[in-house]
Amino acid sequence: MYNNIITIESLLHAWQEFLPGKKNRADVMAFQNRLMNNICNLHRDLTDRTYRHGTYHAFNISDPKPRNIHKATVRDRLLHHLVHAELYPYFDRQFIHDSYSCRIGKGTHKAMERFIDFGNTVSKNDTGGCWVLKCDIRKFFANIDHTILKDILARHIKDQNLLQLLGGIIDSFSTTDRIVVGLPLGNLTSQLLVNVYMNEFDNFMKRVLKVKYYIRYADDFVIFHRDSNYLKDLIPKISEFLEVKLKLSLHPDKVFIKTLGSGVDFLGWVHFPNHRVLRTTTKKRMMRTIKIKEGKKETVESYLGLLSHGNTYKLKKKVVGFVEELTKDAEK
C-alpha cells in the first residue's frame, strides 16, 4: 500500500541502500549535506501526491558495446531504491525459476551453470544430439511499451496512488517524442520493470508453449531440444507473441539454431558440451582494457576472476605475461 511504503523510515533505509560507492560524488554529497531536509521534503511531496519525477542527465558508455545511459537526480534515484526495495520481494516470487537477470541469487554465473545442466540433460551427457535456439530481442529497453507495462502492473497492484507513482516513474523517460515507449538504462527501477514486462513472455514460454529447457537473461534467451525442427517451429510463435502482446521483435541477425557441439555464444562465452571459452571480442576488449589501465592490479584481478569461470588456463598465462611485459616497459 502506498501509505505504508512512503514513510520517512523507509526513505532513510533506502538512503542507506543507495549510498554505498557513491559517498564522494558531488551530487550525493550535496544531497547528504541537507539530508533530513531533503528526506522530509520528498516525504511531504509523496504524502501530498505532488511528487514529480525530474529530468535525466544523458551520457554514453561502452559496456562492451556503446550504450546511452540516463542518470536521474539523487532525489529521484533515492525514490527508485525505495520503490525497488518494496516491490522486488513480491514480484520476484512471480518470476519463473530460469529468469536470471537482476535477481538476488541469480546472475550470469548461475545462468551459465543452468546452461551446462540443460545441455547435459538434453544431450544425455553428450551421448546424443542437442540443438540450441538462441534469440535476442531488438532494442529491448528502448521498446518497452508504457501502456502495456502499466496494464501489467495494474493486474498486481490495486492501490491507485502507488500505480500513479509508478506511472510517473515510467513516463519520466521516453525514446520517442511522445511518452509511449522506452525505459532508461540508468534506473534501478528499470531492472525490475523489464523483468515484470518479460515475465509475460516467460509464462507464455512455460505455460502455453510448454517449453521445458528455457533460460532467459534480460533480452537474451536460449531453448534446448533434441529436435531442430521443434525449435524451428517455435520461432514464428515466439515472434508473434512478442510483437502482438509486448510490441517487441526478435533481432533478425541474432536468431540461430546450432548444435551444442559446434559452440553456442551466450552471455559472453562460447559454450561446448564439456567446456566453455571466452568470446573472441571479449578477449580483445580485455587485453585492450588492461593496456589502457597500464596493468593495474585491480583491473587484472577482476579479469582473472572472470576467467576463473571458464576453461582459460592458456589465456590466464597470456594475461599474466602481458602484464609482466607492461610492467617491464613502464620501468624502462
Protein Blocks (a to p, Z undefined) as FASTA:
>chain_A
ZZlmmpmklmmmmmmmmmnoplmpmklmmmmmmmmmmmmmmmmmmmnopaccdddddddd
ddfbccddddddfklmmmmmmmmmmmmmmmmmmpcfklcghpehiajklmmmmmmmmmmm
mnonoiaccdddddddehkllmocfklmmmmmmmmpmblklmmmmmmmmmmpcfbfbdfb
ccdfklmklmmmmmmmmmmmmmmmmmmnopabdcdehjaccdddfblklmmmmmmmmmmm
mmmmnopacdfklgccddfklopaeehiacdfkbccddfklmmmmmmmmmmnnopaklmm
mmmmmmmmmccklmmmmmmmmmmmmmmmmmZZ
